[in-house]
Amino acid sequence: MPVITEIADLKRIYKRRVPKMFYDYCESGSWTEQTFRENSSDFDDIYLRQRVAVDMANRSTQTQLIGQDVTMPVALAPVGLTGMQHYDGEIMAAKAAEKFGVPYCLSTMSICSIEDVAANTSAPFWMQVYTLKDDDFMQRLFDRAKEAKCSAAVITVDLQLLGQRHKDLKNGLSAPPKLTPSSVANMMTKVQWGLGMLSTKRRFFGNIVGHAKGVKDPSSLSSWTAQAFDQSLNWDRIREFRKMWDGPLIIKGIMDPRDALEACNVGADAIVVSNHGGRQLDGALSSIRALEPIVDAVGDKIEVHMDSGIRSGQDVLKACAMGAKGAWIGRAYVYGLGAHGQKGVTQALEVIHKELDSSMALCGHRNITGVDRDILMVPKGFSGDWS
């Protein structure tokens, strides 16, 4: 077993073990992938201020996200097709998150269903939903989440239409995937992955097949997805979704202070500054560049989280110092899942926690809740206000 000291170690193993189609789905962005790359590289422009001769004993990374106690300010973001990265992937990720003490968010486009995850975990998880046109499906999705005792709903608002992702198109990655001779040949070389997939019955979109109108089997899924997303979405429509769900609500996909203020007005409990991992509008600012102006705009009106580009505990620390209450990881835990299943997700969380804890200490802090911009040295103009 190789020694895992950083997320990149898990990524190397993940790339060897998972079929190219699903590796590319995870490790890609839209168009030129500029935003996808800068989501991570822009963290390199933020420097930490080291302090010495400061008491760093008895440290704590514990905090709360939307009133929920967490081991560190990290949540596992919703990732579609997680169950194709490793068999029963959503269940394994949720179990690892529960054991570690951080929230897990299930995607609507998951392979394992809401009910599957609920039956295999004991801690409440979060449920992500898209802004779809079908009110009946949306209401039943919220109701199913409530029945499963999900502790929050997460509405993704940045997917009214799909950004063009060249790798997915070339690989035939769709819902359901279109297998080609080359993709099948590649899958046949991933023996461990294939044996795992043969061991489970969960290979299709469990939240949609058998639940959405006209989707009785995977073959009818593509026609449903082609017309399901609501391109006429507006804030009044989001208010309608708010009425369908009476629990804690998080709105994900905010990249502009004006939209952040609109989210406050519809009764959300938190927002996630996110550009969908660079998979929607290429050429948009990285999430870490967009974060500070949004935090300044909303003040204490709403809890601000962020995702896209988090690959280390130092990234989490920098996001928190810039005002994020929490940071969501997607690719970082998927690397672990594809590499070693549930154990790999735990390894990813352990790596991030260790980096967060030690970096926080070397910046002169013992408690993550006390970290602020004083620990940062940021180039002028970094905030993204380039007007």
N, C-alpha and C positions, 0 to 999 in steps of 0.2 A: 504494500500500500504506500503510495507516494506521500511525502510530507506536504500538507496543505498549509501554506503560510499567507496566501493572498487569493483574491477572487480569480485572478488570471490562471492560477494553478487548476482550479475547477473548470475553467473555460477550455483549457487545453484537453482535458480528459473528456469533457462534454462533446467537443468537436469530433473526437475519435469515435464516440459511442453512439451518437444519434444520427439518423439519416440526414443527408444534406438538405432535403426539402424542409425539414423542421428546424435544422440549425440555421438555415438562411432566413426562415420566418422570424426567428428570434433575433438574429444578428444582422438586421438590415433596417434601412429607413426608406423614405420616399425619394424619388427623383435622383438628385446627385448625392444625397445623404449628407449634405452639409450640416443640417441641424442635428442629425443623428450623431455625427462625429463631435460637434461642438458641445453637445450636452455633457459630454465627459471632459473634453479637453479644456473647456472654459474654467473648470475647477482648478486647473493648473495655474491660472492667472491670479488666484486668491492665495495669499500667503498667511501663515499663522505667526502670531507673535509669541515667542517663547518667554516664559517667566521662570525665575530661579528663586531658591530660598523661600518657597511658599509651601505651606503645609498641604500635602496631597494625600494624606492618609484618610481612610474611611470614605472612599469615593462612592458615588452612586450615579448611575445612568438612568435610574427609574424616573418615570414621569407619568403623565396621563395624555391620552388622545381621545377627544370627545368624551371626557369623563371616565374613560376606561383605564385602569392601571396597566402599565406596560413596563417591561424590563429595560427597554431602551426606546428612544423616539423613532422607531422604525415599524413600518407595516409592509406586508407582502402584497404587492399591487396585483390587480386583476390581469391575468395573461390568458388570452384565448388559446385553445388547443394545448393546454398544459398536459393533458392526458395523452398527447401524442409524443411529448418529449420523453416520457417514461410512463409505463403502464400505471393506471390509477394515480396519475400525477397530482391532480388536485387534492385527492385524499391525503397523499403523502405530504404535500406541502402544508396542508392545514394541520395535520398532526404534528409536524415539526414546529410550526408556529405556536401551536397551543402549548407544547412542552416547553418552548423557550420563553413564552410569555409576551408574544407580540401578536397583533391582529393579522388575520388572513382575510383577503378579499377575493371572493369567487367571481369569475367572469360569467356573463350570460352565455358567451361562446365557449364554455368549458365542455370537456368531454364527460366528466363525472357530473351528475346533476346536483342540485341543491339538496335533494333528499339523500343522495349517496354520501355527500360530505357530512351532513347532519348525523347520519346513522353511524358514522365512523369517528366522530369527535364528540367531545363533551363541552368544550368552550364555545360560546357564541362566535360566529364569524360574520364578516360583512358581505353584502351582496351587491355586485355591480350590475347596473342595467343601462341599456342604450335608449335613445329617444326615438322609439318606434311609433309608427302610425296606428297600429292596432291597439285600441283602448282595452279591448277584452283580454288580449294577451298580456298587456302591461299590468292590468289590475290583478290578473291571476298570478303573474310573476311576483308582484309585491306580496300577494296573499301567501304564496308558497314560501317566500322568504320569512314572512311573519310566523307561519306554521313551524318552520324550521328553527325558530327563535334567533334569527339573524339580528344582531345588535345595531346594525346601521345599514342604510341603503346608500349606494354610491351611483349617482347619475353621471354618465359620461356625456359631455355636451359638445365634443369636438369631432364627432363622426357623423355629421349629416350626410356627407358623401365620402367615399373612400379615396385617400391619397394613393397615387400610383406608386407601387413598390415593384421595381423592375425584377428583382430576384424571384418574388412570389409568382409573377406572371410567367417568367421563363421556366419555373419549376412546376407550374400547374397547380400551385397552392391555392385552393379555393374551398368553398364549403358545399359539398365534401371535396377533398383533394382529388384532382384528376391525375391518376397514375399514368406514367409514361414508361416505355421500356427502360430508359436510363434511370428513372427514379426507383423502379422496382429492382433493377440490378443493384443499385446502391443500397437499398434496404436489405437485400440479401447478404450484404457484407457485414451488416450490423447484427451479429448473431444474438448477443445478449439482449439487445433492444427487442428483436423479433420474438425471442422466447418469452419475454415479459408480456408483449402484446398478445401472444397466443394464450397466455394464462388468464386473461381477463375478458369479460364480455362487454366492458365499457370502451367502445371504440368510436362512438358517434356523439353528436351534440345532445347531451342528456337533458338540457334545459329547454330544448326546442323541439326535437323529434318526439312526436306524440303529444305535444302541448300546443304548438302553434297551428292555426287553422290551415288545413291542407297539407301539413307536413307529417305524414304517417310513417315515412321511412327516409333514410338518407338521400335517396335518389330525388326526392321532391324538395330538398332543402335549398338548392341553388335558385330555383324560381322564387322562393319565399324571400331569400336574402336580397334578391335584386330589387324588390319593391318595398321592403320592410322599413327602411330608414326614412325618417321624416325630414326632407330638405326644406320644408317650410317652418321648421322649428323657430319659436320665439320665446321670450320670457313668460308670456301668458301661458304657453303650452307647458313650460316647466312648472308653473304654479298649479296646473292641473295634476301633474305627477306628484307634486307635494301633497295634494289632497288624497292621493291614492295610498300614501305611506305616512303614518303618524308617528314614526319613530325618528331617531337621529338621522339626519340627511347630510350627505357630503356631495358637493358638486365638483367634478373632476374635468380638467381641461381648460382652466382659466389662464390666460396669458396677457391680459390687459387690465389695468386698474379700473377701467369703466365697467368691464364685465364682472370684476370682483365685487364692485358696489351693487350691481344688479343681483348678484347671488345673495348678498346680504338682504336685499329687499324681498326675495321670494321665500325667506324663512329657512335657509340652509344653516346648518350648525358648523360646517367647515367647508373650505374649498381646497382643491389641490391645484397648485400651479404646475401645469403639465402641458407639453406639446405632443403627447401620445408617443413618447420615446423617439421623436423625430420621424414618425411614420405618417404624418398628415401633411402639414404645410412645410415643405422644404424651404429653407431660407428664412424661417422664423428664428427669433432669438432662442438661445438655449434657455432652459427653465431657470437655471441659477442666475442668469442675467436678468430675467423677467421678475425674479422673486422680490427684490428689495423695493421697487416702486409700488408693487401690489401691497406689500406689508405696510408701507407708509400710508397708502391710500385708505386702507380699511381700519387701521389702528386696532382697537380692541373690540370691534364690531363682530368679528367672526374669527374662528380658528383657521390659521393658514398652514397647510402642508405643502410639500412639493415632491415631484418625482421627475424622472428622466435624467439619466446620466450617473446615478449613484453607483459607484463601484467599490467604495471603501468606507471605513469608519470615519476617515478624515473628511470625506465628502459629506457625510451626515453631520459632522461637527460644524463644517462651514455653513451648511444650509441652516442649521439651528442658530448659529451666530448671526446670520443675516435675517433672522426673524421667523423662520419656519418652526412650527410646533413639532412637526414630525417629518420624516423623509420616507418615501415609499420605494421599495426595491422591486424590480421585475426581472430583468435579465440576470442580475447577480444571483438570485436564488434559482432561476431556471438552469443556469450553468451547473449548480450543485445538484439539482434534481436529475438532470441528464447524466451527470457523472456517476452519482452514487445513490440515487433515489432519496428516500426520506433522510438518510444519514447525510447526504450531500447538502440538502437544504439546511440541516443543522450546522454543518461545517461552514456554510456561507454566513449564517447568522453569528457563529462563534468568531469568525475572522473579523466581521464588521464590528462586533461588540468589543473585541480586544483592541482594535485600532481606535475606536471611538474613546474608550476608557483611557488608554495610555496617552493619546494626543490631547485629550481634555486636561489630563493631569499636567502635562508638560507646558500647557498654556496657562497653568496656575489656577485651575478650577477643580473643585471636588464634587460639584453637583451640576448635572446637565441643565437643570432649570435656571441656573445663574449665568449661563454662557450668553454673551452678547457680542456686539460688533467690535468691542474693544480688543478682542483676541485676533482680529483680522487686520491685514495690511492689503488694501485693495487698490488697484490702479485707478486713477481718475477717469470717470466716464464709464466705469464698468457696469453701473446699474442698468444700462440699456437706454437711458434717456439721452439719445444722440441728436436731439433736435437742435 
